[in-house]
Amino acid sequence: MTTTPTGETIMLDPAEAEAALYRVATCAFMWHPNKEAEEPGWTITEDLDWCLAPLAGLPTDELADLRATIHVLITTPTADRQAFIRHLAALSGDTSFDNL
């Protein structure tokens, strides 16, 4: 389990973790290097905000770390997503991804 600096367990509802994972996957699939030029008004920030919305109850420092991770996962097609999936699973108490 993940804990806060004070040692408290951070837990997410499994549906929130699943929603965040779905949103990151969707944004990563839709992103391409010229997206900003081809879709005026779109920014990576709006995708990051959308991906993080289900995780809004997490502490600010955790959200900042996740924002940086998600940015890489969206914009780097070859990024390894296993650690992110395991982290979301740990936050929700889901042990089914422990062997990833």
N, C-alpha and C positions, 0 to 999 in steps of 0.2 A: 504494500500500500504506500501511497505518497502521503507525506505529512507536511504541515506548515512548519515554519521555523520554530514555533512553540511546541511542536510534536503532535499536534492534532491531526487526525486522519482527514484527508480531503476526499470527499465522496461526491460522485455525480450520479444522477439517475441514469441507468443504462440507456434510456431513450435519448437523453441529452448527448451522451458520448456517441451513440450511433448517428444522431443527427449531425454532429460536428464532423464525423468521419465521412458521411455521405456528402456533406457540403464541400469538404476539402477535395474529395475525389472528383466531384463535379467541376469545381473550379480548375483543378489540375488538368482535367480532360479538355476543358474549353479554352485554356490559355495557350497563346502562341506569342512569339517575340514581337509581332507587329500589331497585337490586339489594340493597344492604345491608339495607334494611328488609324486603324480600320474602324474602330468604334469610338468616335468622338464623345468625350464626356466620361468614358469608362476609366477607372483607375484601379490599381491593385488594392488600394485601401478599401474600396467598397467590397471587393471579394473577401478580404481579410475580416472586415467587420461582419459580413454575413456568416463566414465560417465560425467566428468566435461567439456569435449571438447565443447559441445553446449553452455556452460555457460561462456565461456572464456572472454566475454565482461564485466563481473561483476567485481567489485572492489576486490582487493587482499584479504582483510579481510573477505569479504563475501564468496569468494571461499575457504578460509581456513576453515571457519565454515561449509560450505557445504561438504568439503572433509571429515571432522570428522564425520558428520552426515551420509554421504553415506557409509563410512567404517562400521559403526554400522549396517546400513540397509542391507548391503551385508552379513556381517558375523554373524548376529544374526537373525535366522529365525523367532523368536517370536517378533522382534522389531515392534513397532507401526509406521506405515508409514503415518498415517493421517496428522501429523504436517508437514512432508516433502511435501506432496502433496499440502496442503494448502499454504505452503510457495512458492512453484513454481507457483501456481495459482496466488498468490498475486503479484509476480514478473512480471507475464505476463498480469496482469489486468483482469484475469478470475475470475469472482465472482461465478461461478457455484459450487464451492467446499466450499463456506462459511459455509454451515451447516454440514460439516463433523465433 
